[in-house]
Amino acid sequence: MSTLTIFDSARDAAETAPAVSTSRPIPAVLGADLEVPVKGGRLVGYANLDYAASAPCLEPVSAAVAAALPAYSSVHRGAGYASQLTTARYEQARHTVRAFVGARPDDAVIFTRNTTDATNLLAGCLPAGTTTVVFDTEHHASLLPWPEAVRLAPPAFPGEAVRAADEALAAIDGPKLLVVTAASNVTGELWPIAALAHIAHRHGARILVDAAQLVPHRKLNLTALDLDYVAFSGHKLYAPFGAGVLIGRRDWLAEGKPYLAGGGAVRSVGVAEEGTEWHDDPEPRHEAGTPNVLGAIALAAACDALTATGWTELVAEEERLIARLRSGLAAIAGVRELSLWGDDHPRVGIVSFTVAGYTAREVAEALSGEYGIGVRDGKFCAHPFVRHLLGSADGGCEDDTASAVRASIGIGSTQEHVDRLIEAVRDLVSRLA
């Protein structure tokens, strides 16, 4: 498979150019008028460039939660009107999320707390003896939960990722699972998930895609890409109410040990432990207790809002802003953008960088305290990958010299935010002259 084909697969996965546009306006985010204190006691408008950590709440999401609150009740086992209405809203949220990612009609949709929760749930449902293949470029949520894993080194180009996965899966007997991100939370680069899914299935393996950083930025079609499992978080999708989701094939989930032992996960409970009969339907089996109903409603509302808006305008504005940010930073001496596959590889709105003469924490604190800009600094829960990009084999969690600054954009980001960051970094560099 050629490198060009791999790149095309990444673009296909993102579906960045729908043929039909929409005139529906891009929804607003809460907090767009937030003012924050900076050095000298002034208040300035907050430039939120930390979307990859948690995106602000969309106004339609807030409205959906507010509408649900008056009738809020526990779900599934109540005969009262409020319980029946809340149950209907909760189950509708499941259908909405399924449609949002183009899942198969019979795929399970299990609400979780976040992506980490979702991957750990799947890890507990793997058939006995399953070997997981995962790249060292992954977020810790995808890197750490697996009972038995083969770790692959960061690939030098997309075709090498496919080749390495091919060789690793071919060498494994028994059940196997390939785990890969759709878009890196460190560099924003898109991964060739269509090609990797094809390779996985050729070897009788399944694939789990961490879509946490993709779905806020690009359309995803699980069925078209032939993915087995997808996980993502609401708080990165403009629904910061503590919900995530695991979507995928039912059989492993129906046979795996219930994620939580408790009410709702059982059909019946006998006097002795062996008398307990668990649900064989994955959703109740793994959603014991009272679920985060409002979180699920919020997540579905975010999916509805993005779908109704359409992706053409969203993607075009993001690509305009991220190109401006990258070119602006590239023009500053001593600033280095982190990238695995080069400047031209397609990516979502994430840029990680270092500034010579400063630790990442110093840069982040100065941007916040002096300019009212919110960014992230550290290793972004991807320690092996960041150390690889920085060329540092060492460096613990607290070693600022082995860290980077991450700026990330989304709905609500403006050209003024981007320009303010560029000018602030230029100012910081000038102080070292």
Secondary structure as GFF3:
##gff-version 3
##sequence-region A 1 433
A	DSSP	alpha_helix	3	14	.	.	.	ID=ss1
A	DSSP	beta_strand	35	37	.	.	.	ID=ss2
A	DSSP	beta_strand	43	45	.	.	.	ID=ss3
A	DSSP	beta_strand	47	48	.	.	.	ID=ss4
A	DSSP	alpha_helix	59	68	.	.	.	ID=ss5
A	DSSP	three_ten_helix	69	71	.	.	.	ID=ss6
A	DSSP	alpha_helix	81	100	.	.	.	ID=ss7
A	DSSP	beta_strand	108	112	.	.	.	ID=ss8
A	DSSP	alpha_helix	115	123	.	.	.	ID=ss9
A	DSSP	beta_strand	131	135	.	.	.	ID=ss10
A	DSSP	alpha_helix	140	143	.	.	.	ID=ss11
A	DSSP	beta_strand	149	152	.	.	.	ID=ss12
A	DSSP	alpha_helix	158	170	.	.	.	ID=ss13
A	DSSP	beta_strand	176	181	.	.	.	ID=ss14
A	DSSP	alpha_helix	193	202	.	.	.	ID=ss15
A	DSSP	beta_strand	206	210	.	.	.	ID=ss16
A	DSSP	alpha_helix	222	225	.	.	.	ID=ss17
A	DSSP	beta_strand	229	233	.	.	.	ID=ss18
A	DSSP	beta_strand	244	248	.	.	.	ID=ss19
A	DSSP	alpha_helix	250	255	.	.	.	ID=ss20
A	DSSP	beta_strand	266	268	.	.	.	ID=ss21
A	DSSP	three_ten_helix	273	275	.	.	.	ID=ss22
A	DSSP	beta_strand	277	278	.	.	.	ID=ss23
A	DSSP	alpha_helix	282	285	.	.	.	ID=ss24
A	DSSP	alpha_helix	293	309	.	.	.	ID=ss25
A	DSSP	alpha_helix	311	330	.	.	.	ID=ss26
A	DSSP	beta_strand	335	337	.	.	.	ID=ss27
A	DSSP	beta_strand	350	355	.	.	.	ID=ss28
A	DSSP	alpha_helix	360	371	.	.	.	ID=ss29
A	DSSP	beta_strand	373	374	.	.	.	ID=ss30
A	DSSP	beta_strand	376	378	.	.	.	ID=ss31
A	DSSP	alpha_helix	383	390	.	.	.	ID=ss32
A	DSSP	three_ten_helix	400	402	.	.	.	ID=ss33
A	DSSP	beta_strand	404	408	.	.	.	ID=ss34
A	DSSP	alpha_helix	415	430	.	.	.	ID=ss35
###
